[in-house]
Amino acid sequence: MTLTYEPRGRYFEEFTEGQQIVTAGRTVTEADIVRFAGLTGDFNQIHTDATYAAETMFGERIAHGLLVLSIATGLAVQTGIIEGTVLAFRELEWKFSRPVMIGDTVHAQIEIVELKALPRLGGGSVRMKVSVLNQRGEVVHRGHWDMLVQSRPA
């Protein structure tokens, strides 16, 4: 018996404008920040130096904005909506609205806002309005993601 991978993500034709998806939550840890700093080389003191950060307007270390964006992307993938069907992450418009602190729990709310068939590319463009919220319901990041999603096989 041969097991064959079957994508569980939605194909382009299965998305509709107005669809909404809410991800699970994820708590941002000190380890996340340290690993992200090591991976990217961004050891900015606001992220990695507790004494320095205590003297800033935030009063403590904050997560890298791109770390939080990456976590939101991972949470979206974990929903399964694009697992095995996304062909490319094509465009990003993003606003970092509030800091995310160590211990904050974030989740993403996604709304499909525009669909454009691109048959020559084997799928279509799915534009998603994304909001990342913390445990208090405050929007910490927001913006749009444009992804190329595969069409259903013939």
C-alpha positions, -999 to 999 in steps of 0.1 A, spaced: 0 0 0 14 34 -10 4 65 9 2 96 -12 3 131 2 -31 148 -2 -31 186 3 -57 196 29 -56 233 19 -84 250 0 -79 254 -38 -84 288 -53 -120 279 -64 -130 271 -28 -123 306 -15 -151 332 -15 -149 368 -7 -160 375 29 -149 341 43 -134 345 77 -109 323 95 -97 327 131 -65 309 141 -55 294 174 -35 315 198 2 313 205 21 327 235 53 346 226 81 335 248 116 348 257 130 317 239 111 328 207 128 362 209 163 348 215 160 323 187 147 349 163 175 373 172 200 345 166 184 335 133 182 370 119 211 387 136 188 414 150 200 417 185 185 452 190 186 460 227 148 467 228 144 429 222 174 414 240 185 437 269 161 438 298 179 466 316 180 488 284 144 480 276 132 489 311 142 525 304 123 527 271 87 538 265 76 501 267 93 495 301 103 459 290 116 439 261 93 436 231 91 409 204 105 417 170 77 429 147 88 404 121 88 376 146 51 383 154 44 385 116 61 351 112 41 336 141 9 349 125 18 333 92 25 300 109 -8 302 127 -26 307 94 -8 277 79 -17 256 109 -54 262 102 -49 241 70 -65 266 46 -33 269 25 -15 237 34 -3 221 2 -22 245 -21 -3 278 -17 21 283 -45 36 316 -34 33 344 -9 33 373 -34 28 405 -15 26 420 19 12 453 33 18 455 70 13 479 100 29 473 134 4 490 156 13 479 192 42 462 209 40 425 217 55 416 251 70 384 264 40 364 276 15 379 253 -7 355 234 -16 364 198 -39 350 172 -49 361 137 -82 369 122 -83 365 84 -109 377 59 -108 369 22 -113 403 5 -104 397 -31 -100 369 -56 -84 371 -90 -80 341 -113 -46 337 -128 -50 306 -150 -16 310 -167 0 306 -132 -21 276 -123 -43 292 -98 -54 326 -85 -45 355 -62 -62 354 -28 -60 387 -10 -65 384 28 -71 411 53 -53 400 84 -55 413 120 -32 400 148 -48 405 182 -33 400 217 -51 383 247 -68 416 255 -84 418 220 -61 447 210 -50 447 173 -12 446 175 -5 442 137 -27 445 106 -25 444 69 -30 424 38 -14 393 24 -16 383 -12 -11 346 -20 -10 326 -52 -32 296 -45 -33 265 -67 -64 258 -88 -82 225 -83 -66 198 -105 -86 188 -136 
